[in-house]
Each structure stands twice: as C-alpha cells, then as structure tokens.
Amino acid sequence: MRIAFMGTPDFAVTALDALHAAGHDIAAVYSQPPRAAHRGKALTPTPVHRRAEALGIAVRTPVSLKSPEEQAAFAALDLDIAVVAAYGLILPRAILEAPCHGCLNIHASLLPRWRGAAPIQRAILAGDAATGITIMQMDAGLDTGAMLLKQALVIGDAETAGQLHDRLAALGATMIVEALARYRSLVAEPQPAEGVTYAAKLDKAEARLDWHRPAADLHRAVRAFNPVPGAYTELAGERLKILAAEVIHMPASSTAAPGTVIDDAFTIACGAGALRPTLVQRAGKQPLDTTALLHGFPVPAGTRLG
C-alpha cells in the first residue's frame, strides 16, 4: 500500500521499521519539528525523524496540520492509508479523510480504557492486570474510532513503564503490518460506551512520592515513572530518585510515621505497609543499588523523607 507514517517517539520507530520491512511504499513520514535539547540547546530531530532519514524516506515536520497549504500537500501524496503512532498533533478532518482508506492509529491500550496521552503509565498506576494494543480507524474524537484489531498483554508485577513500552511497541508493529495485510477483510467494531477512561498527560509533580499513601500504590508509581520522569523523594535537602523498590509488610503494631526510615536497609514507612528502594539515583549521579548507596551515604533509622 502507498502510505504516510505519522509518529514522533521511540514507540513509533518500531512500527516504521516494520512497515518499511514489509515493503509498503512510504510516501512520506510526518513527525513533530526538531526541538532544543541537551545542554547546548541544539535543535534535535525526533527519533522517528532520524530513523526515517536513515531509511531514505522524505520527512515533513509541520508545526500544525490546520493550514490549507499543509492539507493540500498531504492530499497530494495520493495515499491508500496513513498510519499514526504517538504523533502528538491533532489531525483535522481534511487530513483524516485524504487517504482512500483513512488513517489507522496504533494505540497502546485496550480501548476504550485509557484513551489519551499516557496509557502505559496510567495502566500501571491503576494496578491493571493487563493492557495491550488496539489498531483503530481514526475519527475526529480523542481515540474514539472503531477498532480493527486488539490484543492483550499481561503486565508483570515488577514491570516498569519502560519495559512495558518496549513490549507494546513490538506488538503494535506486528499488528499494524497484519492490519494492512488484512485490511479489506477486517470488520470495524465500534468502541463500547462502557469502560471509558482517560489517560491524562503525566505531570512531573505526580512523580513526587507521598508517603501517606499505601506502599502498594507507591510501588506502582515507582514502576510507572521509570524511566521518566522518575519517582522521587527529598532526602537531606536533596532530590533522590527511586527507580525500583519492593513492598515490605509491617507489623500492625508499628507506629512509625509515614516517610520515616525504620531500619538500616532503607525501609520507609508508608500509609500502609512499607517500601524498600532497591535502585536509587542521587541528583547528578549514576543509579546505584541501595546497598551501594548506603555504603557511602548512610541513611540511619529515624530519618524523615520529604
């Protein structure tokens, strides 16, 4: 098929590679414009932009798709279909309707659960047992289009957002190739009205651990915010990221206040139970397992975390 691919982050690169390997005619790749990054603030192309250039595919980086000029340029590609994966721009109706068979989206959840920007992290935060990929026929709503393919993945008890991201990216790549191969025989299924939830964009403030919450909730937060933005707490006036941890059951007789270190292994009392970090990172330092951290940076019992 003659297609356009529209995506921005690493999640979308896997699908781009799969479509290219499957032999589709990728007329153009759309990605968000290069942005200032790193200390030098040099303009840096997105992961999809870089990969498309490496594959020799023309890349377009409009700030918006609302102008008649951009819409005319897209229509002139004479596409069979467009594939969208974490692009980050709203597609106006003129864009959605330009390809002969419309636009397909690779969405990282089992719709209608977790429509929106951060479905991977929200699924972990909510304690979902499973998530998955939905290949959806796009419409003008926010992830509201009819579903063409759907496949579930079990979320591991200790799985981080980064690990789940990689598994979902691989699954999405396989499924979009299948969807295009079977497109004419697939039956679009409207999303049910029941079970709709929204995966709001992550706010960095959410990554600050509130020790009054149950340890099980905080464990999910540590996993959901790994690798970015990183769950954190304040220790001796310094931000400390907690990249991995385990839940510790405390005796019912414990009276330790939430946020208090209760032993020499850096176990921290929570609103219910306790959390023991196993991988941590001080500001400006490399991640360390907690045992190594405590050798050079003791955190005695009774220490209060912010």
SVG drawing of the C-alpha trace seen along z (x, -y; Angstrom):
<svg xmlns="http://www.w3.org/2000/svg" viewBox="-22 -28 53 40">
<polyline fill="none" stroke="black" stroke-width="0.4" points="0.0,0.0 1.0,-3.6 1.1,-5.1 2.2,-8.0 3.6,-7.3 3.0,-9.8 4.8,-9.4 7.3,-11.0 8.9,-9.0 10.8,-5.7 7.4,-3.8 6.7,-4.7 10.1,-3.8 9.4,-0.1 6.3,-0.4 8.0,-2.4 10.7,0.2 8.2,3.0 6.2,1.2 9.3,0.5 10.5,4.1 7.1,5.3 7.6,3.5 5.0,0.8 5.5,-2.4 6.1,-5.0 5.5,-8.2 6.4,-10.5 7.0,-10.4 5.4,-13.1 7.0,-13.9 7.0,-16.8 9.5,-19.5 13.1,-19.3 13.3,-20.9 16.0,-22.3 17.6,-19.6 20.6,-18.8 22.9,-21.4 23.8,-23.1 20.1,-23.5 20.8,-22.4 17.7,-21.5 17.3,-17.8 15.2,-15.7 12.7,-13.3 13.5,-9.5 11.1,-8.9 12.6,-11.8 16.1,-10.3 15.0,-6.8 13.1,-7.9 16.2,-9.8 18.3,-6.7 15.8,-4.7 15.9,-7.3 12.3,-8.4 11.2,-12.0 10.4,-13.7 7.9,-16.5 7.7,-18.4 4.9,-20.9 4.0,-22.7 0.4,-22.2 -1.8,-20.5 -4.6,-23.0 -3.5,-25.3 -5.0,-24.7 -1.4,-24.5 -0.4,-21.6 -3.7,-19.8 -3.2,-20.2 0.3,-18.9 -0.9,-15.8 -3.7,-15.2 -1.2,-15.4 0.6,-12.3 -2.3,-10.3 -2.3,-7.8 -4.1,-4.5 -3.8,-4.9 -2.0,-6.8 -0.6,-5.1 -0.4,-7.1 1.6,-6.2 2.1,-8.7 2.4,-11.6 1.3,-14.3 -0.6,-16.6 -4.3,-16.7 -5.4,-15.5 -8.1,-17.8 -10.9,-16.2 -9.3,-17.1 -6.2,-15.0 -8.3,-12.1 -10.3,-11.9 -7.5,-12.5 -6.2,-8.8 -8.5,-6.4 -8.9,-4.3 -8.5,-6.9 -6.0,-6.8 -5.2,-4.0 -3.8,-4.5 -1.6,-2.2 -2.9,-2.9 -1.1,-1.4 -4.2,-0.3 -7.3,1.9 -9.7,-0.7 -12.0,-2.2 -9.8,-2.0 -7.1,-4.6 -7.8,-6.9 -5.3,-9.8 -1.7,-10.7 -0.2,-8.3 -1.9,-4.9 1.1,-2.9 1.8,-4.7 -1.8,-5.1 -2.4,-1.3 0.5,-0.6 -0.6,-3.3 -4.1,-1.9 -2.9,1.6 -4.3,3.0 -3.5,6.7 -3.3,6.3 -3.1,3.8 -2.5,4.2 -2.6,2.7 -5.7,1.5 -5.5,0.8 -8.1,-1.8 -9.7,-3.6 -9.3,-7.2 -12.1,-9.7 -12.4,-13.3 -12.6,-12.3 -9.9,-11.5 -9.1,-7.8 -12.8,-7.2 -12.6,-5.5 -13.8,-2.0 -11.5,0.9 -9.9,3.2 -7.6,5.4 -7.0,5.8 -4.5,7.9 -3.8,8.0 -0.5,8.2 -0.3,9.2 1.5,6.5 4.3,8.0 4.2,7.5 7.5,5.6 7.4,4.3 8.3,0.7 6.7,-1.7 9.9,-1.5 9.8,2.3 6.1,2.4 6.6,-0.4 9.1,1.8 6.8,4.9 3.8,2.8 5.9,1.1 6.9,4.5 3.3,5.8 2.0,2.7 4.5,3.1 3.4,6.6 -0.3,5.8 -0.1,2.8 1.6,4.9 -1.1,7.6 -3.9,4.9 -2.6,3.6 -2.2,7.1 -5.8,8.0 -7.4,4.6 -10.1,5.4 -11.4,8.3 -11.3,6.6 -14.5,5.6 -14.5,2.3 -16.1,2.7 -17.4,-0.5 -16.0,-1.1 -18.4,-0.2 -19.8,-3.1 -19.0,-1.4 -15.4,-1.3 -14.1,-4.6 -11.2,-6.0 -8.8,-8.8 -5.0,-8.7 -4.1,-12.3 -0.7,-13.5 1.9,-13.0 2.6,-15.9 6.1,-15.9 4.5,-16.8 2.9,-13.3 6.3,-11.7 6.9,-13.0 6.1,-10.1 3.5,-10.8 4.5,-8.6 1.0,-8.8 -0.2,-6.6 -0.1,-2.8 3.1,-1.1 1.5,0.8 0.4,-2.4 3.9,-3.9 5.4,-0.7 3.2,-1.2 4.2,-4.8 7.9,-3.8 7.3,-1.5 5.1,-3.8 7.5,-6.7 10.6,-4.6 12.4,-5.7 10.8,-9.2 10.3,-11.4 11.5,-9.1 9.6,-8.8 11.4,-10.8 11.6,-12.0 13.6,-14.5 16.4,-13.3 18.5,-15.7 17.5,-18.6 18.5,-16.6 16.2,-15.0 16.6,-11.2 15.0,-9.2 13.7,-5.8 13.9,-3.7 13.0,-0.3 11.6,0.9 9.8,3.7 6.8,3.7 7.5,4.7 4.7,5.8 4.9,4.1 3.5,5.5 0.1,4.0 1.7,2.7 4.1,0.4 3.7,-3.3 6.3,-4.7 5.1,-7.9 4.8,-7.8 8.1,-8.8 10.3,-7.5 13.2,-5.2 12.6,-2.3 15.8,-0.2 19.4,-0.2 18.2,1.3 16.4,-2.0 12.9,-0.6 10.4,-3.5 7.1,-3.5 4.1,-4.4 0.4,-5.0 0.0,-1.2 3.0,1.1 6.5,0.0 8.6,-0.5 12.2,0.6 14.1,-1.1 16.4,1.3 17.7,-1.1 18.2,-4.8 19.8,-7.8 21.1,-10.9 21.0,-14.2 23.8,-14.3 24.9,-10.8 24.5,-7.4 21.9,-4.9 23.1,-2.6 21.6,0.3 20.6,-0.7 23.3,1.4 26.0,-0.5 24.3,-3.9 24.3,-3.2 28.0,-2.3 28.9,-5.9 25.7,-7.7 24.3,-6.3 20.6,-6.8 20.0,-5.8 16.7,-4.6 14.6,-7.6 15.5,-9.7 12.4,-11.5 11.9,-11.9 10.1,-14.8"/>
</svg>
